[in-house]
Amino acid sequence: MSRLPKSSKSLLEKAQDSALQAVSTYNDPRSVFRAGNFTVLMTIAWTSLIHAYFEKNSTNYFYKKPSGRYEYIDGDKVTWDLSTSLKKVFQDNDPIRKNIELFIKLRNKVEHRNLPALDQFILGECQALVINFESWLVGEFGKDKSIIDTMFIPIQLSSSRRSLPKSKLENNVIDFVKDYRNILSAEVVNSQKYEFKAFFVPKIGNHRSSSDIAIEFVKYDEDNPTEMEKYDKAIVAIKEKMIPVANADRFKPAKVLDYYNSRTQKQKNMAWHTSMWQKYQVRPRTGMPNKLNCKTDYCIYDSPHSDYVYTEKWIDFLVEKEA
């Protein structure tokens, strides 16, 4: 690979350092601001990495005014932010882009808050964010720029974290992540590039060589049918294969009415149900631009079908309040 321009090299070093700091913070058992620090540092890392790519390819990545002149802050040209930069590099429905965009949105929510319950909830997205960074870094700048040799699997004190009570703010942010996942296509949500998912299976064998390592990652290629078949067989061997059913615990309005009428011995109609979700403001009114502004305990926007589905908790609520 040809020698990098000085400006690109400097940005690349900043990207590498920020990513390593992010991983270090996330894996530090003393960290009490894990998700926040990780999110801020990884958004810096990705911004610097893509800007280094622009510098390498002599791409003009500075904002301009309508007059065509550059925008300046304190004498420096204003560079594209991460959201704008992503649009120049990744297609709209690319799982890598959707993964990064989640953390851009989260950054504003967690930057000045301590939300420990969020750590475990977004672990898969965090892992994918780092793996995507490493893959894109190597793909664009070469294997010699890899940071993976400095990373290790963290030692765990238990197989899972304790379930701690969540604050109202933590629940709100977790609901935000759920809503974000809900608007993504199934192809994106199921991609390892959006959320990394793995089984850790003990390595069993009677013969161990001195070169064996205790934990190793096997390359996962979603585009290789033969390899995918092997993974499917392995997963079945680990546990009974579970087939996810979309919206399995969600109900359309007609079904909500069926359950409500059955439990209360009343005969409410669709107009009544509409008046109820309007009364308790559980979802936006028809035609409102922000379709995701729901009370997710009661209602969720179903993007593939462009309608709303309701929870069992909503049925319980109606029975309690309106019976």
Secondary structure, DSSP 8 states (H G I E B T S, - for coil): -----HHHHHHHHHHHHHHHHHHHHHH-TT-SSHHHHHHHHHHHHHHHHHHHHHHHTT---B-B-TTS-B-EETTEE-B--HHHHHHHHS-TT-HHHHHHHHHHHHHHHHTT---HHHHHHTHHHHHHHHHHHHHHHHHHH-GGG--GGG------SSSS-------HHHHHHHHHHHHHHHHS-HHHHT-TTTS----------S---TT--S-------TT-HHHHHHHHHHHHHHS------TTTTEE-HHHHHHHHHHHHT----HHHHHHHHHHTT-S--TT-S-TT---TTTEEEEGGGTEEEEEHHHHHHHHHHH-
